[in-house]
Amino acid sequence: MKGKIVIKIGGSLLFTENSKINPKKIIEFRDIIKENPDYENLVIVCGGGKIAREYINAVRSFQGNEALCDSFGIEISRINSKLIIAAWGDAYPQVPKTIEKLSLAILFKNPIIMGGLQPGQSTTSVALEVAEYIGADQLVILTDVDGIYDKDPKKFDDAKLIKNMSYDDLQELIFNFSGDKQAAAGEYRIFDTVSLQILKRSTINVIVMSGKDFNEFKKLWNGEKDIEGTIITD
């Protein structure tokens, strides 16, 4: 992959099934990129994952509001980002907490790793906003399924992977799943209504693919064409 690239990686992908940090997987992700660093700019946006959801569920049990829950999710996503920075070695050493901070970090040409920005915004929305801001050529979303399905593949065995879709197709799918409701803090959706609106105004090319192992991502990063995932274009 060349040009300006943004990668969104789910926070849970950094951990094992029993919620232990998975250093080998973080190193594998790093090495795939380092072995072929043919890009102009690279920004990685890390989610909070299931660890963040544990905190959020605890805060809710204390009757905390959704803004407070969001703040916990943001902090955990930034901790996850620091973990990737520690593994990277030559990444930008700070986690940008605003677009203004990102605008300074991007001048140094090092890979940038960041998490959430503000309450009410998923890290997918952050990744889209970042991609729009830097004029990204591609946004890659690494998740725990193979792409976007016509129904939830974790609940329905007959769910079918959608290989290609337009923004309007995605909008219809989101509204069918959730109505016109924004996700609550820590709720996992690949896209929500906020991220959809950023996508539609920015006309970014997006590919959604599995990050449970990095086989497909490695193929994509090295320029292979036959990739398992969902391509979203205008």
N, C-alpha and C positions, 0 to 999 in steps of 0.2 A: 504494500500500500504506500502511496506517495501523497505529498501535499500536506494539508492540515487535517489532522485526524483527532477525533474525540472518541474515547472508549468509555462506556458506562459498564462497570462491573458490580454485580450484586454483592453486598457485604457477606452474605451467607456463603458465597463461593470461596471465601478465604478460610473457611472452617470445615472441619470434618463433620460427619453425621452426628457425632456426640458433642458438638459445639467446642471442640478443641481447635486452636489455631493450627493451620496446615502450612507450615513453612515450605514444604516441597512444592506445593501447588503455587504458592506465591512466587517462588524462584522459577518454576516452569513458565509462568506467565511473563515474568521479567525477561527470561532468556529468549523466548520466541521473538520478542520485540527487539532485544539488543542484537540478535544475530542478523537482523535485517533492518537497520535503522534508517531506511530511505524515506524519511518524512521531513517536512519543513517545520511543523509544530505538532506536538503531541500533548493532549490533556486527557488524563484519566480521572473520571468521576466515580467515586466509590460510595456505595450505599451503606446503610446501617445493618441490614440483614436481620437474622433471627435474634442476635444479641440485643440489637436496639429494640426489637419487639418485646423481649423479656422486660427491659426497663420500662417501656411504655405501658405494658400490662400492669406492672407494679404501681406506676404513677396513677393509672386509672383506678386501681383498687383503693388508692388514697383519696379518691374523688378529685384528682387533678384534672384540669381542663385540657382541651386538645392543643392549645397553644403551648402549654407546658410540656405535653407529650412530644410535640414537634421539636421542642428545644433539646430534649433528651436524644431524639433520633438524630438530630444534626450533630450533636457532640460525639455520638458513637460513630457516625460516618466519618468524622474528622480523625478520630482515633484510628479507625481502619485505614484511612489514608496515610497516616503517619507510619503505620506498619509497612505499607508498600514502599514509602519513601526510605525507611530503614533498610529494606531489602535491596532497593535499587542502587544505592551507592552514589550515583551522579545525578539524581533527580534534583529539581528545585527544592531547597531544604525546608521551605515553609508551606503550610496548607493555606492557599488563598481563601479568605472568608467573605470576600466581596468581589464583584466584577472589577472594581477599581484596582484591587490588589492583584487580580489576575492580569490586568492590562500591563502592570509592571513586570510580573513574573514572566510573561510571554516574551519579553525583550531579551531574556537570557538564553533562549533556545533550548534549555534543559527540559526534559519531560516534567510536566506539572501534574501533581496528584492532589485532588481536592474532594471534599464531601458536600454536605448540604450548605445552603446559603441562608434561607429564611423560613420561618414557620409558614405552613400552608403550601409548601412547594416540595414535591417529591424529587429525589435525586435524578430521576429520568427527566423531569422538567429542567433541573439544573444543567444536565448534560446537553439538552436541546438549546437552552439559553446560551451556554458556553459555545456550542457549535455555531449558533447564529452570530455570536459576538466576534469570534475569530474568523468567520467565513470558512468554516470547515468544508472540506470536500466530501467527508464521510463521517457518519456517526455509527459506531458499532455498539450494540447493546448485548452484553453477555448475561444470560439469565440461567435459570435451572430447568428450562425446557428447550426444545429444539427450535422454537420460533413462536409465531402467533397462530393459534388454532381457531377453528370456527366455534368451539366451545371449550370449557375448561378441561384440559387433558388429565388433570389430577382427579377429576370427578367422573369423566365420561370416557369409557374405553373406545368409543367410536369417534372421538374427536379427530378432525382432519387438519393436518398442517397446511397453512396457506402459504404458497411459495412466493407469490407476488400480490401486492395490493396497493391501491391508491389511497390518498388521504381520505377521500370520501368513503371508501370501503372500511377504513379503520374507524372513522367516525360512527358509521352505522354499527359496527361491532361493539364499540365502547358503550354506545347508548343501549344496545340490546342487553349487554351484560349488567349495566349499572344504572340505567336511566341517565338523567343529567346531574348525577351526584358526584362530587369530588370525594376521593378516597380519604378516609380518616387517617390520623397519624399512625404510621407504622403499617398500614394496610398495604399488602403487596399487590400491585397491578403493574403490568409492563407499561401500559399507558393509562393516563387518566385524562379528564377533560382539559385540565390546564396544559399538560404536555401536548395534547392534540392541537390546541390553539397556537402554541409556539411553533409546532411543526408546520401548520398550514400557512402561517405568515412568513416563515423562513425558507420554505421549499428545500429542506435539507434531505439528502439521500440517506436512508437509514437501513441497516440490516440488523435483524434480531436473530440471535443464535445461541446455542447452548454453550455455557461455560462450566458445565459439570466436569467435563474434561475439555482440553484445549485442542482436540484434533481438528475440528472444523475451523476454529479461529486461526490455527497455524496455517492451514491451507489458504484461508482468506488473506492472512498477513503476507504470505509469500506469493500472492498473485494468482493462485489457482482459481479456475472458473466454476467448477462443479461443487458448490457449497450447499450444505444442508442449512436452511434457515428461511427467514421471511424478509424479502426486499420490499421496502416501502418507498414509493416515489410519487411525485406530483402527477 
